[in-house]
Amino acid sequence: MNRPATRLAVLALGCTVLTACSSSDSPEAASGAGAITVENCGEKVSVDAPVTELYAYDGGIISIALAVGARDELVAVTGMARDQDVLELAYPDARVDQLKVVGDEFPTLENVLAVDPEMMFAGYGYGFSESRNLMPEMLHERDIKTYLLSETCRQDDGARGTMEAWTALTTDLRNLGELTGHGESAEAVVADIEKRRSALESAPKGEEKPTAFLFDSGTDAIFTSGSFGAPQAIFDTAGVTNATADVEDTWTEVGWERLSASDPDVIFFVDYPGQSYEEKVAVLKANPASRDLTAVKEERFVNLPYALWVSGPLNIDAAEWVRRSIEHFGLAPESGIRSDLDITGLPELPGNTWVE
């Protein structure tokens, strides 16, 4: 995802739904009997046969590939370090520790060309960046296809987000399953998500719907997520109101007055390098706009790994943890819903003493 200052500039870049967001129909496009074609950000992505060499960036995107059964197709990944523990916990049989990691925090054009994959799976703000000299068209020119994370599809004004977040996720699961020859596995993952969503949405409700604020990071401003980001889907399904639901964007910045005005019942954190959990809590307790909020004074804090918040199959686990937390804080009746992903097994995930 984009981050404040160093990454928000990329929001102004990229394409709209109506412009070339991905590998499109061309003279080189697949046309044989075994060809596979999916729609991605309003354009067609076609391959002659299932992709066997896939390069992926970011924990959420890697989790999509692992979930649909495309582990062996992943020839290289970048940006996995912060998510390796949770990916190993979620996919214990996927040999996550044996994935080939290239580059540092972000992929470069040189990284991709050195691997020379058939396809790169990334997104605007999730790997592709003009400022870092890596854009889809640069790969197309070198006969490397791209698939864009659907959460990052562009609106006409350049903002990210063109579809409801669960739809974006299930679209990517199905599309990647088709592109890698794992369509049946992908459908099973989607069915599991839908079953768990239904259970959450049918869970008993309290008299009042609690409000949640997602605090990714913040000092001068707060980095959070609007109506098109995965957190919106997570909160909706868990039965809470997203305090920034009126912001028609995915990951973006808002002022401290938004946090103050929303007076959230619970503050959720994205566990992400750059600003530690302890630093985030300290900022909240020191800032005049937040220090007197009930959620801050009573320390109603929940800290979940990055890969649970960005678009990916672990979003449903995030929703189950959000539901469990609001039950703990007395904001919803007991439902008995629990996630199979036991985050208490992550030794380096701080906070969450409420679980114990």
N, C-alpha and C positions, 0 to 999 in steps of 0.2 A: 504494500500500500504506500501511498505517498506520505511523507512526513512533513512537518512544518518547516518553513524557510527553505531547506535544501531540496525539497521534493514537490512542494505545492505548485511550482512553476510548470510542471508537466501537465497539470490539469487543463492548461490552455492549449495543449497540443493534441495531436491525434486526429481522429476522424469522426464523422457523424454516422448514424445508422445507414445513411444513403450513400456514403462514400466508401472507398475500398478499405475495409477494416481487416481484411484477411486475404489469404490466397483465393483469388476469384477465378471464375471461368475464363480460360485463356486457351490459345492454341496448344499449350502444354498440358491442359487439364485432362484428367483421366477420362477415358471414354470406352474402355474395354468392358467385357462382360462381368469382370470381377470388380469394377470400379465402385467406390464408396463416395457418396456425396452427402454432406450435411450443411445446414445453414448456420452461419456464425456472424453475428452482428450485421445481419441483412445481406450478407454475401455468401457465395457458395465456396466450400472447401472440398476439393475432390482429390482422391488418391486412387491409383491403379489397383492397389491391393492393401490389406491392412498394414498400418505403419508398424515397423519393427525397430525403428531407431528414433526415439523421442527424447527431446531435451526439455526439462521443466525447471521453472524458477519459482521459488517461494513455497513455504510449507503447506499452505492451503491447496495450491495447484498440485504439488506432489501427492497430497492425500487423495485428490481426485483420481490420479493415475493408479495409486495403490488400491483404492477402494474398488475400482472396476476390474482389477486383476491384471493391470498392465505393468507389473513390476519388472518383468523380463524385457519389456520394450523400453524401459528407462535407461538410456545409454549414458546419461549424465544429468546432474542437477546442480543448481547453484542456490545459495541462500537457505540452506537447510539447517545450519548449525543451531539456531535458536529453537528449532522445532524437533530436533532429532529424538529427544527423550519422549515427547508425546507421540510422535509417529511410531516409535518402537513399541510404546504402550498400546496404541490403537491397532497396530498391524504387526503382531509379534512374529508372524511367519513370513514376513515380507523381506527379511534380510536388509533392513534399512541401513544398518551399519556398514553394509557392503556396497551401497550405492556409490557410484563414481562422482565425487564432488570436484567441480572445476571452478576456478575463480574464487573471489572473496565474497563480500556481502552482496554484490550485484553482478549480473552477467555482463560481459563485454562482447562486442562483435568478434574480437579475436578468440574469446572462449568458445563461442558458437562455431566459428569456422574451423577451429582446431578439432572439434568433435565431428563436424560435418554431418549432423543428423538429417533425417528425412523431414522432421517437423519440430518446431519449437512451440511449446505451450507456455504462454505468458500473458501479460495484459498491460494496458497503459497504467503506469504507476506500479506495476507488478513485473518489472523486468525491462519493458520497452520504455525508452526515454531518449528524446532528441538530444538532451544535454549530455547524456552518456554515450551518444553516437550508436544507439542500437534501436532501430525501428523496423517494423515488419517488412516494409518495401526494400530495405537493404538486404534482407534475407531472401526475399523473392527474386531479386536480381541475381542471386547466387544459387537459384533453384532449391532453396530450402523453404518449405511451406510453413505457415504459421497458423496456430489456432489461438484466438483471443479469449481470455476469461470473460464470460458473458456479463459479469458484473461491471466490467469496464467499457462495455459498448457505449458509444457517444451519442448524446442528444444533439439536436441541431445547433445548439448554442455552445457545444464543446464540453458541457458537463457530463460526467460519467453517470450511467444508469438509465436503462431504457425498459426495464421490465422488473416485475416484482422479484424479490430476492430468492425465494424458494424456486421460482420458475427459472431464474438464471442458473441456479445450482443444478437442478434436475436436467436442464437442457445440456449443460456441460457434461454431466455424468453420462447421459445417453449418447451424446455426440462423441465423446472420447471413447466410450465403449465400442461404438460402431467403427470409428476410425482405426482402432487397434485390434479389432476382431473379438471383442469381449462384450458384445451386445447383451447377451443373456445375463452375464454377471452384473452389468450396469443396471439392467431392469430390476434385478433382485435387490440391489442397493437402494434404488429409488423406492421400491415397494416397502422396504424396511423403514426408510425415512418417513414415508407417508403413514405407515401404521403407527409409528411413534408420535408423529405430529398429531394424529387423530386422538391418541390417548391424552396428550397434553391439552389439546384444545377442548376435550370433553371433561377435563378434571374439574372438581368443584371450585367455585369462585367465592371470593370474599365479598363483603358488602360493598367495598370500594376497590377499584382497580388501582394497584400501586403504580408509582412512576419510577422509572429507572433512568439513570444518566450514565452513559458510557464515557469513561475518562481514559483515553488512550495515553495521553501525555499532555503536559501543559505548564507554561510559566506565564508569558505575556498573554497568550491566548490558549484555548483548549482544543486539542485535536480529538475529534469524535467522529461519529458516523450518522448520516442522514437517512432519508426514507428508502434509498436504493441500495444501501449496504446490507450485508448479511446480518448485522445486529438488529435491524428492523424486523427481519423475519424471526430471529431468535426471540426477541422480546414479545412480538405479537403471539407467537405460539405458546410462550410460557405464561401468557396472561398478564403482561405488564405493559404500561404505556411508555414508549420511547420519548424522552424529553425533547429530542430533536427531530421528531417525525415530520415536521413541517419543512425541514431543509431538504430540498429536492436534489440530492447529491449522494455520493457514496461516502468516502472518507474525506473529511474537510475540517476547517477551523471555525470555531465560534468564540464569541467573547465570554468573559466570566459572568457577565450579567445573565446569560442564558442559563447557566448552572444555578445562579442565585434565584432567578425567577421561577425555575421549575421546582425548586424545593423537593428534590427526589427523595423517595423512601429508601432507596438503596443506590449506592454508587458502585458501578462495576469497572474493573480495571482490565486493560489489555497488558498481559505480561510480555514486555518487549524491551530489548536492550536500548540504552540511551538515557532512560530515566527509570530508576529502580522503584519497586513498590514502596519502599520506605521514603524515597524522595517525593513520590506522588502524594502520599499521606501527609508528609510534612508541608508540602505546598498548599494542600487543602486546608490544613489546620492553621496556616499562617495568613492566607489571603483573606482580606476583609469581606469579600464577596461570598466566601464559602465557610469560614470558620464557625459561624453560628448556625449553620444548617443542622437540622436534627440528625441527618444521616452521618454527618461528620462528627458531631459531638458524641453520638452513640456508636460510632465506628461501625456502621452498617456497610462494610466493604467486602467485595467479592473479587478475587483475582483469578482470571482464567487465562490459559495459554493463548498466544497469538493465533495459532492454527485453528482454534475453536471459534474465533471471531471473524476471520476473513472467509470469503466464500469457499466452502468445501463441505464434505460429508460430515465432518465433526461439528457442524453447526447444530445438528440435532442433539448431540451430547451437551453442547453449550446450553440449549434450551432446557434440557432436563436439569442441568445444574442451576440455571436461573430459577426454575420452578422450586427446586429443593431449597434454595436460599431464601426465597420469599416466604416459604412455609416456616423455615427456621425463625425468621424475624417476625412471625405472627401476622403476615400480610395475606395469607391464603390458607385455606383448610388443608389438612394432611391428605395427600393423594396416594401415597405409597409409590410414586414414580421415582425411579432411581436410574442413573446412567451406568452402563456396563464399563464405561471409561472412568476408572478410579483415579482421579487427579491427586488424591492423597499419596499415591505411589510415585509422584514426581518429586524427588528429593530437593530439587533446586527451585521449586515453585513457592515463593514466600506468601505470607498472608493466609487467609482461609482458616483461621483458628476457630471460626464458627462451626466448621465441619466436625471438629473433634469433640 
